[in-house]
Amino acid sequence: MAEKIKFTKQEQKKQQDALKQFKRFLPTLQLKKQQLQAEVRRSADLLEENLRRQSELKGALAQSLIFFGDTGAAKLIEEKVRIAHIRSSEQNIAGVPIPVFEGIDFVPVEIDRFATDWYVDDAVDALKRAAELKEEFKILQKQYDLLAEELRTTGQRVNLFEKVKIPECQENIRKIRIMLGDLETSAVARSKIAKRKTAAAVN
């Protein structure tokens, strides 16, 4: 429900001040929207690139794990590749604090080069890389979600200013000017009539 306006000069100034404020903030919001649109596109590209690398690695990993069989592969994953800590930091992008993937610390595991087959090293490295890509994807997804949500909110604010607040203020100012003009004309007319009556009474 639109706020009821008063047809006074004070209200006119209030509406004019509000209009100036909306027009001053709008370019900043529009710029932020453009930056966020670019960052959301970039974030989507990073997610797509991560999925592509995961797909390529899965193909290579599948060939390596043929040497182990089902039980051997499961045992390798459990014993040789264990995550100790996932490292991440925070970065501010277009005014939005987002997580950034830094890497994974794995539990140190000694591999006896003489007691293990030649393909174990390659398989362990591939599994570690797969784990890194998987965790990186989770954080990239968080980045995308945060940026997309901020873009949605900023877009709503831009629309609110452009399509509601600014036109509303402009229309209110127009109505107040017309009303004040009518009141002024009416006051002048009443003044003339009063003067004529006063002059007639004197005569």
C-alpha positions as CSV (number, residue, x, y, z in Angstrom):
1,M,0.0,0.0,0.0
2,A,1.5,3.3,-1.1
3,E,2.2,5.9,1.6
4,K,-0.2,8.7,1.8
5,I,1.4,12.0,0.9
6,K,0.7,15.5,2.2
7,F,0.2,18.3,-0.3
8,T,2.6,20.7,1.4
9,K,5.9,22.4,0.5
10,Q,7.6,20.4,3.3
11,E,6.3,17.1,1.8
12,Q,7.5,18.3,-1.6
13,K,11.1,18.9,-0.2
14,K,10.9,15.5,1.5
15,Q,10.0,13.8,-1.8
16,Q,12.7,15.7,-3.7
17,D,15.4,14.7,-1.2
18,A,14.3,11.1,-1.4
19,L,14.5,11.2,-5.2
20,K,18.0,12.6,-5.1
21,Q,19.1,9.9,-2.7
22,F,17.6,7.1,-4.9
23,K,19.2,8.5,-8.0
24,R,22.6,8.8,-6.2
25,F,22.5,5.2,-5.0
26,L,21.2,3.6,-8.2
27,P,24.4,3.8,-10.3
28,T,26.3,2.1,-7.4
29,L,23.7,-0.7,-7.3
30,Q,23.8,-1.0,-11.1
31,L,27.6,-1.3,-11.1
32,K,27.4,-3.9,-8.3
33,K,24.9,-5.9,-10.3
34,Q,27.1,-5.9,-13.4
35,Q,30.1,-7.0,-11.3
36,L,28.1,-9.8,-9.7
37,Q,26.8,-10.9,-13.1
38,A,30.4,-11.3,-14.3
39,E,31.4,-13.1,-11.1
40,V,28.5,-15.5,-11.3
41,R,29.4,-16.4,-14.9
42,R,33.0,-16.9,-13.9
43,S,31.9,-19.0,-11.0
44,A,29.7,-21.2,-13.3
45,D,32.7,-21.6,-15.6
46,L,34.9,-22.8,-12.7
47,L,32.3,-25.3,-11.7
48,E,32.1,-26.6,-15.2
49,E,35.9,-26.8,-15.5
50,N,36.1,-28.7,-12.2
51,L,33.5,-31.3,-13.4
52,R,35.4,-31.7,-16.7
53,R,38.6,-32.4,-14.8
54,Q,36.8,-34.8,-12.5
55,S,35.4,-36.7,-15.4
56,E,38.9,-37.0,-17.1
57,L,40.4,-38.2,-13.8
58,K,37.7,-40.8,-13.3
59,G,38.5,-42.3,-16.6
60,A,42.2,-42.4,-15.8
61,L,41.5,-43.7,-12.3
62,A,39.2,-46.5,-13.6
63,Q,42.1,-47.8,-15.7
64,S,44.5,-47.8,-12.8
65,L,42.1,-49.5,-10.4
66,I,41.7,-52.5,-12.8
67,F,45.0,-53.7,-11.3
68,F,43.5,-53.9,-7.8
69,G,40.1,-55.4,-8.2
70,D,37.2,-54.3,-6.0
71,T,38.6,-55.3,-2.6
72,G,42.1,-54.0,-3.5
73,A,40.8,-50.6,-4.6
74,A,38.7,-50.2,-1.4
75,K,41.7,-51.1,0.8
76,L,43.9,-48.7,-1.1
77,I,41.5,-45.8,-0.5
78,E,41.1,-46.6,3.1
79,E,44.7,-47.2,4.0
80,K,46.7,-44.9,1.6
81,V,44.5,-41.9,1.1
82,R,43.0,-40.3,4.2
83,I,42.1,-36.6,4.6
84,A,43.6,-34.9,7.7
85,H,42.5,-31.3,7.0
86,I,40.8,-29.3,4.2
87,R,42.3,-25.9,3.9
88,S,40.3,-22.9,2.8
89,S,40.3,-19.1,3.2
90,E,37.9,-16.2,2.7
91,Q,37.9,-13.7,-0.1
92,N,35.7,-10.6,-0.7
93,I,34.3,-10.5,-4.2
94,A,31.9,-7.7,-5.2
95,G,31.2,-7.1,-1.5
96,V,30.4,-10.8,-0.8
97,P,32.6,-12.8,1.5
98,I,33.1,-16.2,-0.1
99,P,35.2,-19.3,0.8
100,V,38.2,-20.2,-1.4
101,F,39.6,-23.7,-1.6
102,E,43.3,-23.8,-0.7
103,G,44.1,-27.5,-0.7
104,I,44.0,-30.8,1.3
105,D,46.4,-32.1,3.9
106,F,46.5,-35.9,3.8
107,V,47.4,-38.2,6.6
108,P,51.1,-39.1,6.0
109,V,51.4,-42.7,4.9
110,E,54.6,-44.5,4.2
111,I,54.7,-46.6,1.1
112,D,57.3,-49.3,0.8
113,R,58.5,-48.9,-2.7
114,F,60.0,-52.4,-2.8
115,A,57.0,-54.2,-1.3
116,T,54.4,-52.5,-3.5
117,D,53.7,-52.8,-7.2
118,W,54.7,-50.0,-9.6
119,Y,51.1,-48.8,-10.2
120,V,50.4,-48.1,-6.5
121,D,52.1,-44.6,-6.5
122,D,50.1,-43.5,-9.6
123,A,46.9,-44.8,-8.1
124,V,47.4,-43.0,-4.8
125,D,48.3,-39.7,-6.5
126,A,45.2,-40.0,-8.7
127,L,43.0,-40.7,-5.7
128,K,44.4,-37.7,-3.8
129,R,43.7,-35.5,-6.9
130,A,40.2,-36.9,-7.1
131,A,39.6,-36.0,-3.4
132,E,41.0,-32.5,-4.0
133,L,38.7,-31.9,-7.0
134,K,35.7,-33.2,-5.1
135,E,36.4,-30.9,-2.1
136,E,37.2,-28.0,-4.4
137,F,33.8,-28.5,-6.2
138,K,32.0,-28.2,-2.9
139,I,33.6,-24.9,-2.1
140,L,33.1,-23.7,-5.7
141,Q,29.4,-24.5,-5.4
142,K,29.2,-22.5,-2.2
143,Q,30.9,-19.6,-4.0
144,Y,28.3,-19.8,-6.8
145,D,25.3,-20.0,-4.4
146,L,26.5,-17.0,-2.4
147,L,27.2,-14.9,-5.5
148,A,23.9,-15.9,-7.2
149,E,21.9,-15.0,-4.1
150,E,23.7,-11.6,-3.8
151,L,23.0,-11.0,-7.5
152,R,19.3,-11.8,-6.9
153,T,19.1,-9.4,-4.0
154,T,20.9,-6.6,-5.8
155,G,18.8,-7.1,-8.9
156,Q,15.7,-6.7,-6.7
157,R,17.0,-3.5,-5.2
158,V,17.9,-2.1,-8.7
159,N,14.3,-2.9,-9.9
160,L,12.8,-1.4,-6.7
161,F,14.7,1.9,-7.3
162,E,14.2,2.0,-11.1
163,K,10.6,0.8,-11.3
164,V,9.1,1.8,-8.0
165,K,10.8,4.3,-5.8
166,I,12.1,6.8,-8.4
167,P,8.8,6.8,-10.4
168,E,6.8,7.0,-7.2
169,C,8.8,10.1,-6.0
170,Q,8.5,11.7,-9.4
171,E,4.8,11.2,-9.5
172,N,4.3,12.4,-5.9
173,I,6.3,15.6,-6.7
174,R,4.2,16.1,-9.8
175,K,1.0,15.8,-7.8
176,I,2.2,18.1,-5.0
177,R,3.3,20.7,-7.5
178,I,-0.2,20.6,-9.2
179,M,-2.0,20.8,-5.9
180,L,0.2,23.6,-4.6
181,G,-0.3,25.5,-7.9
182,D,-4.1,25.0,-7.7
183,L,-4.0,26.2,-4.1
184,E,-1.9,29.3,-5.0
185,T,-4.3,30.1,-7.9
186,S,-7.3,29.7,-5.6
187,A,-5.7,31.9,-2.9
188,V,-5.0,34.6,-5.5
189,A,-8.6,34.4,-6.8
190,R,-10.0,34.7,-3.3
191,S,-7.7,37.6,-2.5
192,K,-8.9,39.5,-5.6
193,I,-12.5,38.8,-4.7
194,A,-11.9,40.0,-1.2
195,K,-10.3,43.2,-2.5
196,R,-13.2,43.9,-4.8
197,K,-15.7,43.4,-2.0
198,T,-13.6,45.7,0.3
199,A,-13.4,48.3,-2.5
200,A,-17.2,48.1,-3.1
201,A,-17.9,48.4,0.6
202,V,-15.8,51.5,0.8
203,N,-17.5,53.1,-2.2
